[in-house]
Amino acid sequence: MAFPTKKILLLAVCSLTSLSYAQASPMVATIIGSGSPDYNPERVSAGVLITQGDTQVLVDMGDGVNRNLKKFGVDARKIDALLFTHHHLDHNADFSSLLTGVLMGRSDVLIAGPTQTKDFTNSNLSLYEQDLNYRLGKSKRSLDQRKKHLTVTDLKGGDSFKIDDIKVSTLSVPHTIETIAFRFDYKDQSVVISGDLSSGPGFAEFSKDANCLIMDSGGMVMKNGKKKKDKKKGKKSTKQRAHLNLDDSSKLAGDANVDKLVYTHFVRGKIDEEASKEVITKNYNGEIIFSTDLMSLDCGNTAQTK
């Protein structure tokens, strides 16, 4: 069947317009969840969405992340990759529901993270096999068919790969379990997600000149909180701590020369921003952002909350 010439031209123009849009779209990081394991009515657990054009990458998916994605207007069926920094519950609790979501889509999907990511994914696929086949059967598909479009990988620090036009780099960082930091580069834009970490060997170099460093907020000064212990008497060694303190994280940001230092993973309570900034600005003179849920960062521009 022959298409009218006008329709062919219109389709060509639409295709070129879509391509131009995707190429021109900036990379954006959205803090889906800015909380910690503690229940917080104002913050869900850890999650960051990286978008560029139609590409969507979710890093971590703690409790409440799927709900906030829906609030933000994200259709899980259209997510291209699910990445984990580590396998603590506040970073992976919503995986089962999001795995179901991406499997209901029709695109290729990457699932990647540190050791046990394959086992974690396969155990979910096995446990929910009947349920997933039932749901996929409504569109005359099967789990075996969708698995052919699923790539699941255990990562090691130093691994790098591409998701569409975004380059992804990784670094192993110290925490209580195996943990990976991620760096996303697209053209002249870059975003680093630290995950949870207790010290920073190699981290400043890994984050060098990033537009946005999304950083573990360990040691944040809280209103009506306990006073910090004297450094000599009360400071724990990095081997004992699960998270950086503000002095450590701000030094890393300063050494890395990042444009924006974006703190996340907050404990319950009110942040004393002024007191925290007094500590941070001793080591870092760039833009400081105390993130909230659903805050979007257009790399290099001012943070906005949807």
N, C-alpha and C positions, 0 to 999 in steps of 0.2 A: 504493500500500500504506500503510495507516494504522499509525503507531507507537503503542504503548501509552502512556497518559498518564504513567505513572511513568518511562518511558524518556525522554520529552521533557523532563520536569522534571529528570531526572538529567543529561541533556546540557546543559541550561541552567545548572545549578549548576556543572558542570565547566568550562563556558566562562567563567562569571563568576569562578571560582576561578583559572583560568589568567590571565585579564586582570588580576585583583588582584595575582597573583604578579609578573607582568611589570612592573606599575606600581610595586610596592613594592620590587623588587629594586634594590640599589645598583649603581652603576657600579664595576667592578673593573678594575684594570690588572694584568696578569701579565707579568713579565719572562720571555719565552720564551727569549731568548738575551741574555747579558750580556757577550759577548766581542767580539773585534776580528778583523781579518784573520788574525792569527797563530793557528796551531793551538794549541788549549788543551784538554786532556782534561777539564777541569772546566767549561768554558764554550763554548757554541756561539756563532755570530755573531749579529748584531743582529736582534731581533724582540720586539715588544710586542703582547700581545693585550688589547683593550678589550672587556669584556662588560657587558651590561646586560640582565637577563632572558634572552631567547632570542637577542638580538642579539650578533653576534660580529664584531669588526673587527680585522684583523691589520695592524700597521704594521711594515713591513720584514720581510724573510724571507731572511736570510743563511744560509750553509752550516750545516746541522744543525737549523734551525728546524722543518722538517717533522717530523723525528724527535722533537724535544722536544714538539711539539704532540700527537703520538700518545701519548707518555709521560703527558702531562697529561690525556688523554682527550678531546681535541678531534677531531671528525670534520670533515675539510676540506670535505666536501659540504655542511656546514651553515654555513660561513663566509659572511657577508653582504658583506664588502668586503675587498679587498687594497689597501693604501695604501703608497706609497713616499715616504720622505723624500728619497732621491736614488739615483742608479744607479751606486753602487760595488758591487763583487762581494760584499763582506761584508754588503750590505744587500739583495741581490736574487738570490743564487745559487740559492735553492730555489724560485724563481718557477715554473719549468716544471712541477715536480711538484705544486705547490699549484694552479696553473692547471688542471691535469688534475683535481685533486680537486674544485674548485668546479664544474667543468663536469659532473662525474658527479652532482652534486646536481640539485635541481629548482627551486631558488629563483632570484630575480633577484640578480645579483651586480654590484657596482661595483668597477672597477679604476681607481685614480687616483694620480697623482704628477706630478712635474715633467716638463718637456719630454722627449720620447722615450719616455714611458710607452705612448703609442698604438703607436709603431713597435715597441717591445719586445714588446708583447702580440701585435700582428699578425704579427710574424716568428715567434713561438712557435706561433701558430695555424696559420700556413702550413707551418712545418717539420713539425709533428706532426699535420697534417690527417688523414692515413690512419690513424694510430694512434688518434686521438681518435674518428674515425668507427667504427673497429673496436670500441672499448670502449663507446661509446654504443649501437652496434648491438645489444649484448647485451640492452639494455632497450628495443629497437625505437625508438631515437631517432637523431638525426643531429646533426652539429656545426652545420649551418645552423639547425636548430631551437633549439639551446642558445644560439647567438649572439644570438638575438632577446631573450634574457633577460640579456644581458651589456652593461653600459655601461662604456665605456673613455674616460677623460678626462685630458687634460694640464692640470694646475693651474698657476695663477700665485699668487704670494703675495698675500693679501688675499681670495682666493676663500673662500666659506663655503657650506655645504650641510648637509643633515640625512641621517642614516642612522637610520631609524625615529625614536625619540624623542631621539636624541643629536644635538646641534648640533656641527658640525665647523668650526673656523676655521683659517686658514693664514697663515703669515708666511714670506717669503723670508729666508733667513739665509746669511751668507757662509761658504763652504767652498771646496774646490778645484774643485768643479763646482756647477751649479745645485742648490740644496737647499731644502727646505721643512720648517718646523716645524709641528706640528699641536697644536691645542687641542680637547679634547672636553668639552662641557658638558652635564650632565643634571641638571635640577632645581637643587639647590644644590651639586652636586658638579662638580669640574673636574680634568682631567688634561692636562698639557702634555708633549709629547715634543719635545725640542730637535732630534733628529737630530744630525749632526755639524756643528759650527760653530766659526769662528775668532774671532768677535767678536759683539757683541750689540746693534747699533742697533735700537731699538724692541722688543727682546725682553722687557725687564722689564715694559713696559706690556702686551704681549701675554700675559704669564704672570701678570698681577696677581691676587693673592689665590687662586691655584690651590691645591687640596688637595695635589696631587702634581706636582712638576716632575721629570720623568725626563730627566736631564742627561748630556751628553757628559762623560766622566771624564778629559779631557786634563789632563796635569800631575800625576796622582796620585802620591803618594810611595810608592815600593815598597821593601820590605825588601831589604837588600843591593844597593840600586840606587845609581846615581850621584847625588851631591849636586847640588842645584839650583844653577845658575849665578847669579852676582851679577846682580841686576836690571839695573843700569846697563851692565855689561860683556857679559852673555851673553843677555839677554832678546831674543828675536826680535820684530819688529813683527807686528801682527795680519795684515798683508798677506802675510807670509811663512809664518805658521803655518797648519796645517790644523785645529787644535783649540784650544779655550780652555785656559788654565791654571787651577789651583784658585782663585787670587786672583780671576780674572775671573768664573768660574762662581759662586762664593760671593757675590760682589758683586751679580750679577744676581739670584740667589735672594733676597738680603736686600732689594734694591730692589723686587722683585716681591711681597715679603711672603708667600711661599708657606709652607704648613704643613709640607710634607715635601720635602726635597731628596734625590732618589733618583739616585745615580750608577750609570752603566752604561757599556758599551763599553770594558771593561778590557783592557789588554795582558796578555801572559803574565807570570806571576810572582805573588808574594804581596804584597798591599796592606799598607802600614804604616798601619793605620787611625788610630792615636793621632797619629802625625806629620801625617797628612793633616788630621785634625780640628783640629789646632793652627792650620793655615792657614785652614781653612774658617770656624772660629768667630770669626775676627777680623772677618768681614763678615756672618755669618749665624748667628742664634741659634735657629732652628727644629730640627726633627728631621732628623738626617742618617742616610741609609741607604746602605750599600754593597751593591748588589743582587747576587743570585746567580740562576742559571737556575731557572726555575719558582717564583720568589717572587711571591706575589700581594699586591696592595695594595688593601685595601678603603678607598677614599678617606676619610681621616680616622681610620682605625684602624691598629693595629699590623701591620707586615709579617709575613707568615707564609710558610713554605716548605712546599710540598705534599710 
